[in-house]
Structures are given as structure tokens and as C-alpha cells.
């Protein structure tokens, strides 16, 4: 539950999920920018 997490944890989980999704689609993304889409959205 997001409500049970600390204030900053929800955003951290979103970034982690996005990072894993990028790696799943493009394994080479790990060597490039870790979270390109998250950086652009932020």
C-alpha cells in the first residue's frame, strides 16, 4: 500500500519499476543512463 510507505518511498518505487522495465526491453540501457525516461520526466 502506498499510504503505508514513507513520503519519498512511492517515488523511489516508481523509479525502480521504470528502471527494471527499461532493462527488460533494452539490456544495454544499464550501461547507458540508468533512468533516462525518469530524468526527462523529472
C-alpha positions as CSV (number, residue, x, y, z in Angstrom):
1,X,0.0,0.0,0.0
2,X,1.4,3.4,-1.0
3,X,-0.2,5.0,2.0
4,X,1.8,2.8,4.3
5,X,5.1,3.9,2.8
6,X,7.2,6.8,3.8
7,X,6.7,10.1,1.8
8,X,9.6,9.5,-0.5
9,X,9.3,5.8,-1.0
10,X,6.5,5.9,-3.6
11,X,8.6,7.9,-6.0
12,X,11.6,5.6,-5.4
13,X,9.5,2.5,-6.2
14,X,8.2,4.2,-9.4
15,X,11.8,4.9,-10.5
16,X,12.8,1.3,-9.7
17,X,10.0,-0.1,-11.7
18,X,10.8,2.1,-14.6
19,X,14.5,1.1,-14.4
20,X,13.6,-2.6,-14.5
21,X,11.2,-2.1,-17.4
22,X,14.0,-0.3,-19.4
23,X,16.4,-3.1,-18.7
24,X,13.9,-5.7,-19.7
25,X,13.3,-4.1,-23.1
26,X,16.8,-2.8,-23.7
27,X,19.5,-4.7,-21.6
28,X,22.1,-2.2,-22.9
29,X,20.3,0.6,-21.1
30,X,22.1,-0.5,-18.0
31,X,25.4,0.7,-19.4
32,X,23.9,3.9,-20.7
33,X,21.9,6.4,-18.5
34,X,20.3,4.3,-15.6
35,X,16.9,6.0,-15.9
36,X,16.7,8.2,-19.0
37,X,12.9,8.5,-19.0
38,X,12.7,9.3,-15.3
39,X,15.3,12.0,-15.7
40,X,13.3,13.6,-18.6
41,X,10.0,13.4,-16.7
42,X,11.5,14.9,-13.6
